[in-house]
Amino acid sequence: MRDTNNGLFICGNGYQTLTDTLELIYGERGSAKHNLERHFDSDEYHSGCHYANSIEQIPELTEDLLWQCVDRHELFQRYAKKTQEQYDALLAQGKMTHSEYEVVAGIMGIAPGQTDRVDTLFPHLLDLYVSSEEEAEEVYCCVRDNPKPLELLVDRMMDSIRDGQIFEYNGHRICSQGYARFYYRGENAYNVRSIASLFRGRSRDPQKAEIQDLIAETKICDFSIWLKQLDCVNQWPLGDVFHGAVAQHYGIATNGLDVTSDLKVALFFACCTIDKESGQWRPLRANEFSTADSRPEVAKRGGDSRYGILFSAPADLCELSHAAQLQSPHFTNITPIGYQPFLRCAAQHGYLIETGFSYDMFLDPCFAKVKFRHSEDLCEKIFNLMEQGRQVYPEEHDMDCEAVARAIRSSKEYTRRAFQWAMAYLQLPSVRETELSEKLSQLGYKQCDEIAWASPEVIDRINRAWKTAEYPVNGKFRFGFAL
């Protein structure tokens, strides 16, 4: 359903329709299983590094190639936006003929067209390789014989790249941020493992690990309880509010590993660090990457401070794999976050991988890995490109929840309600409540009935600010969301 008043498109994600419709039109060439297998067997896949047990195994990207990747990322963002605008204009004028649908389908990569496969918006969804004129004619026959399914597919896929579309994903409503070509993650050193914050420093002793998990989950639950007091959370109209994703983006340890659809965001995290004295983001300095052991915390892990690391996976195949629900082959499930009441998630074009203790992105075959040698010039350029971090960590003024997240992170107090929620989430039997709370007490933790993580005045200030908050959605600013 299309709501013409606010520009939001209320419908399912286009990938849900994609899996059935491509196979309906093209048979085996359009099947999700065939195209996933084709990718895993391709030169494109095998030319990348997908398992990395050492820094030496990861190919190096020069600075020139890095900037070429940035330029190409920007090119496809503009290309997707231009295609969307032309499609919308023709649709509004009643000029979207079947011939126009075929042209757009070619640009998107879901029909033969004038665009080379590698330059289409979705280069992996359809097998258009032919070795004879007879095979080419067979493909064209598929298009001619299925005009309506192809038009439906273009419409739904256009919705899938539309900024501000609300769709269902794993039973949740998400307000999307438009076209994604790759999913990226950036790290400012080779850290040997790439794991979620919840599992960093986790004990190998099962009993100690259980308590660590319980403490971490209790902090997440206390943060969630605090969020539920806010009007911007309770009245948020653009899909569901993901408390765990918000917690993750404000520094509370979770089992989520951040990824982004914006290469520049990934490069920011690969080239910058938080200054220990000021607490502010800044570019890396020469003394922090001149040698492999320049940073003691990296050296302690057996890592290498000289390099930034980039991970990448094709977004179209990740989404296709999720929609097709195949056991094998399949890509790691990447969950979109979309627009949230606080700005960091959207500013960072955030997605999450919900992981277990054993997950390590260096050993995830879905992600290609590259390294690049740090230089002060490169780090400074990336830092300035992202407006000294403001494009990644936008100013939120009276809507900021950073202070509350910081208080919960450092506190040794917790609420009983959060503790019980955490026990239920971790599937710990309620009969152990007294035992586990005593273990926390021995570690210096104190259970409370209620904790005022922020004063009533702060909550009131956030609620008042929400009424006039500005959020860029669908290319426009919305005020107060009185929908």
Secondary structure, DSSP 8 states (H G I E B T S, - for coil): -B-TTT--BBS--HHHHHHHHHHHHHGGGG-HHHHHHHHHTSHHHHTSB---SSGGGS-B--HHHHHHHHHHHHHHHHHHHHHHHHHHHHHHTT---HHHHHHHHHHHTSS--SS-GGGSSSTTSS----SSHHHHHHHHHHHHH-HHHHHHHHHHHHHHT-EEEEEEETTEEEEEE---SEEEEEESSB-S----GGGTT--SSHHHHHHHHHHHHHHHHHHHHHHTT-HHHHT--SB---HHHHHHHTT---SEEEEES-HHHHHHHHHEEE-TTT--EEE--GGGTSSTTSSHHHHHTT-BTTEEEEEEEEHHHHHHHHHHT-SSS-----EE----SSSHHHHTTEEEEE--TT--GGG-TTSEEEEEE--HHHHHHHHHHTGGGTTTS---GGG--HHHHHHHHH-SEEEHHHHHHHHHHTT--GGGHHHHHHHHHHTT-EEES---SS-HHHHHHHHHHHTT-EEEETTEEEETT--
